[in-house]
Amino acid sequence: MQPSQALPDAGRSPAAQLRELLARRAAVAVPGCHDALGARLIADAGFEAVYLSGYSVAASHGQPDIGLLTMTQMAAHAAALVDTAALPVVADADTGYGGIANIAATVRAYERAGVAALHLEDQQNPKRCGAMASKKLVGDAEMAERLRAALAARRGDIVIVGRTDAMTIGGIDETIRRCRQMAALGVDAVMAPSLASLEEMRALVDAVDVPVMHTVAETVRPLFTQAELAATGLGLALYPITLIQAIVKLQRTILATLREQGTTAPHLDAMIPLPELTALLGADRDAAFENDIVSRG
């Protein structure tokens, strides 16, 4: 183990830890990120889990969230998050990156990466970000095949989540119908992006007998407090793009200042001091590890 790697909970698997969070039905806040540094910041801030956001990973590659990234790329990002944060990682698995065999390979790759949970969605390929127009959904039979493949491929206790993007297409009734079908197939939780009111959240929670994962999109849908979300009985409240939206806006602001004023001085207060960043990245732990090894010689 590298000295900069945090120690995981030795008593429970990541999936078991996540199942406990879901079972609280308290809308546990789970920020999303695209890289190991983001995962470390989330862990250091005291959160109990990390979300690997497909949108954020795509954006970090300079691409839109339209299914351009591969399973191999996503699994590599997932492994980096697991290795760094030592927290349960919930990972976006899009539509499974292909057919039944691809879905099985995705589940096993995410298991090898140490992911606690993954979600599979019911969009047609190529998929789109849930907030984008022109989404199309597969039928019940195809989504059932996807989920059965994922459940059958599971070798450990990774949490399998069924996701539907029906809300902006068919409304709450169709969303509930699809989530009920996914729950009946044996998934551990369901996820329905684009729920826009507390009433819709409560309706879905009351309609299914598995935990519900909600996605928060601050600049797209109404924003509710953690207490309001918890009162609906949601299992997790994911914040997929909060950090990357903030990062992009701040970077644009600093770059504009540098271009126009020839200095970054107005933004020094927004920058973490270099020694603090170096310590965050584990340089002190690495140095202590090296000194310990040398002292044994």
C-alpha positions in Angstrom: 0.0 0.0 0.0 1.3 3.5 -0.9 1.8 5.7 2.2 -0.5 8.3 0.8 -3.4 5.9 0.5 -6.1 6.1 3.2 -7.0 3.0 5.1 -10.5 1.6 4.3 -13.0 0.5 6.8 -11.5 -2.9 7.7 -14.8 -4.4 9.0 -17.1 -3.8 6.1 -16.9 -3.9 2.3 -17.5 -0.6 0.4 -20.8 -2.1 -0.8 -21.9 -3.0 2.8 -21.1 0.6 3.9 -23.1 2.0 1.0 -26.1 -0.3 1.8 -26.1 1.1 5.3 -26.1 4.7 4.0 -29.1 3.8 1.7 -30.9 2.1 4.5 -31.0 5.3 6.6 -33.4 6.8 4.1 -32.0 10.1 5.0 -30.9 11.5 1.6 -27.3 11.2 2.5 -25.3 13.8 0.5 -22.8 12.3 -1.9 -20.8 14.8 -3.9 -19.6 13.9 -7.4 -16.2 14.3 -9.0 -14.2 13.1 -11.9 -10.7 12.4 -10.4 -8.8 11.3 -7.4 -8.1 14.8 -6.2 -11.8 15.5 -6.1 -12.4 12.3 -4.2 -9.7 13.2 -1.6 -11.3 16.6 -1.1 -14.7 15.0 -0.6 -13.3 12.6 1.9 -11.4 15.3 3.7 -14.6 17.4 3.9 -16.2 14.6 5.9 -18.6 13.1 3.4 -19.4 9.4 3.7 -19.3 8.4 0.0 -18.2 9.7 -3.4 -20.0 9.7 -6.7 -18.1 9.1 -10.0 -20.1 11.4 -12.3 -20.1 10.4 -16.0 -20.9 13.9 -16.9 -17.9 15.2 -15.0 -15.5 12.6 -16.4 -16.7 13.4 -19.9 -16.2 17.1 -19.3 -12.7 16.5 -17.9 -11.9 14.9 -21.3 -13.3 18.0 -23.0 -16.3 16.0 -24.2 -20.1 16.2 -23.8 -21.9 13.5 -21.9 -23.2 11.6 -24.9 -21.7 8.2 -24.4 -18.2 8.9 -25.9 -16.2 7.5 -23.0 -15.5 3.8 -22.8 -16.0 1.4 -20.0 -12.2 1.0 -19.6 -11.8 4.8 -19.1 -14.6 4.9 -16.5 -13.3 1.9 -14.7 -9.8 3.5 -14.5 -11.3 6.6 -13.0 -13.3 4.6 -10.6 -10.2 2.7 -9.4 -8.3 6.0 -8.8 -11.2 7.3 -6.7 -11.4 4.1 -4.6 -7.6 4.0 -4.1 -7.5 7.6 -2.9 -10.7 8.3 -0.9 -11.2 4.9 0.8 -14.9 5.7 0.8 -17.7 3.9 -1.0 -17.7 4.9 -4.6 -21.0 5.1 -6.5 -20.2 4.9 -10.3 -22.1 5.9 -13.4 -22.1 3.0 -15.8 -24.3 4.6 -18.5 -26.1 1.9 -20.4 -23.5 -0.7 -19.8 -21.3 0.2 -22.8 -22.9 -2.3 -25.2 -24.8 -5.5 -25.2 -25.3 -8.2 -22.5 -21.7 -9.4 -22.6 -20.5 -5.8 -22.3 -22.7 -5.2 -19.3 -21.3 -8.3 -17.6 -17.8 -7.1 -18.3 -18.6 -3.7 -16.9 -19.9 -5.1 -13.7 -16.8 -7.2 -13.2 -14.4 -4.3 -14.1 -16.1 -2.1 -11.6 -15.9 -4.8 -9.0 -12.2 -5.2 -9.6 -11.9 -1.4 -9.2 -13.5 -1.7 -5.8 -16.6 0.2 -6.6 -19.4 0.0 -4.1 -22.3 0.6 -6.5 -23.0 1.2 -10.2 -26.1 2.4 -12.0 -27.4 1.3 -15.3 -29.9 3.4 -17.3 -32.7 2.7 -19.7 -31.7 5.1 -22.5 -31.0 3.9 -26.0 -27.5 4.0 -27.4 -25.9 6.5 -27.8 -27.1 7.8 -24.5 -27.4 11.5 -23.5 -27.0 13.4 -20.3 -30.3 13.2 -18.5 -30.7 17.0 -18.7 -30.4 17.0 -22.5 -33.2 16.8 -25.0 -33.6 14.1 -27.6 -33.3 11.2 -25.2 -34.9 7.9 -26.2 -35.7 5.1 -23.9 -35.5 1.3 -24.5 -38.5 -0.8 -23.8 -39.2 -2.8 -20.7 -37.8 -6.1 -22.2 -34.4 -4.6 -23.1 -34.0 -2.9 -19.8 -34.9 -6.1 -18.0 -32.1 -7.9 -20.0 -29.6 -5.2 -19.0 -30.4 -5.5 -15.3 -30.6 -9.3 -15.3 -27.2 -9.4 -17.0 -25.7 -7.1 -14.4 -27.2 -9.0 -11.5 -26.1 -12.4 -12.9 -22.5 -11.1 -13.5 -22.1 -9.8 -10.0 -19.6 -11.9 -8.1 -19.4 -10.0 -4.9 -21.8 -7.6 -3.1 -21.6 -4.6 -5.4 -24.9 -2.6 -5.3 -26.7 -2.7 -8.6 -28.9 0.4 -9.2 -31.5 0.7 -12.0 -31.9 4.1 -13.4 -34.7 5.5 -15.6 -34.6 8.8 -17.5 -38.4 8.7 -18.0 -39.2 11.7 -15.9 -38.7 14.3 -18.7 -40.4 12.1 -21.3 -43.3 10.3 -19.6 -43.6 12.1 -16.3 -43.9 10.8 -12.7 -46.3 8.0 -13.5 -44.1 6.4 -16.1 -41.1 6.9 -13.9 -42.8 5.1 -11.1 -43.9 2.3 -13.4 -40.4 1.7 -14.7 -38.8 1.9 -11.2 -41.3 -0.7 -9.9 -40.4 -3.0 -12.8 -36.7 -2.6 -12.0 -37.2 -3.2 -8.3 -39.2 -6.4 -9.2 -36.1 -7.6 -11.1 -34.1 -7.5 -8.0 -32.0 -4.3 -8.1 -30.8 -3.0 -4.8 -31.9 0.6 -5.5 -33.5 2.8 -8.2 -32.5 6.2 -9.5 -34.7 8.7 -11.4 -33.0 12.0 -12.4 -35.1 15.1 -13.1 -37.4 14.8 -10.2 -38.3 18.5 -9.7 -40.4 18.6 -6.5 -40.5 17.1 -3.0 -43.9 15.7 -3.9 -42.5 13.8 -6.8 -39.7 12.4 -4.7 -42.1 11.3 -2.0 -44.3 9.6 -4.6 -41.5 7.6 -6.0 -40.1 6.6 -2.5 -43.6 5.5 -1.4 -44.1 3.5 -4.7 -41.1 1.2 -4.5 -39.7 -1.1 -1.9 -36.0 -0.3 -2.5 -34.1 2.8 -1.7 -34.2 5.7 -4.1 -31.2 7.7 -5.3 -31.8 11.3 -6.3 -29.6 13.6 -8.4 -29.3 17.3 -7.5 -28.7 19.8 -10.4 -28.5 23.2 -8.8 -28.7 25.3 -12.0 -31.3 23.1 -13.7 -34.0 22.2 -11.2 -35.3 23.6 -7.9 -32.8 23.3 -5.0 -33.9 21.9 -1.6 -32.1 21.7 1.7 -30.7 18.4 3.0 -33.4 18.3 5.7 -36.1 18.7 3.1 -34.7 15.9 0.9 -34.3 13.7 4.0 -37.9 14.1 4.9 -39.0 12.5 1.6 -37.2 9.2 2.6 -34.7 9.3 -0.2 -31.7 7.0 0.2 -28.9 9.2 -1.3 -28.8 12.7 -2.7 -26.1 12.8 -5.4 -24.5 16.1 -6.4 -23.0 15.0 -9.8 -21.8 18.2 -11.3 -21.5 20.7 -8.5 -17.7 20.7 -8.2 -17.0 20.7 -11.9 -19.4 23.6 -12.6 -17.7 25.6 -9.8 -14.2 24.7 -11.1 -15.0 25.7 -14.7 -16.5 29.1 -13.6 -13.6 29.9 -11.4 -11.1 28.9 -14.0 -12.8 31.1 -16.6 -12.8 34.0 -14.3 -9.1 33.7 -13.4 -8.1 33.2 -17.1 -10.1 36.3 -18.1 -8.4 38.4 -15.4 -4.9 37.1 -16.5 -5.7 37.9 -20.1 -7.1 41.3 -19.5 -5.0 42.5 -16.6 -1.8 40.5 -17.0 -2.0 39.3 -13.4 -3.8 36.7 -11.2 -3.4 38.9 -8.1 -7.2 39.6 -7.7 -7.8 35.8 -7.2 -5.1 34.9 -4.7 -7.7 34.4 -2.0 -9.4 31.8 -4.2 -6.1 29.7 -4.4 -5.0 27.1 -1.9 -1.5 27.9 -0.7 1.1 25.6 -2.4 2.4 24.0 0.9 -1.2 23.2 1.9 -1.9 21.6 -1.5 1.4 19.7 -1.3 0.4 18.3 2.1 -3.1 17.5 0.8 -1.5 15.4 -1.9 0.4 13.3 0.6 4.0 14.5 0.3 4.5 14.5 4.0 3.2 11.0 4.4 5.4 9.8 1.5 8.4 11.4 3.1 7.7 9.8 6.4 7.3 6.4 4.7 10.6 6.8 2.9 12.4 7.9 6.1 11.0 4.8 7.9 12.2 2.5 5.2 15.7 4.1 5.2 15.9 4.0 9.0 15.5 0.2 8.9 18.6 -0.3 6.8 
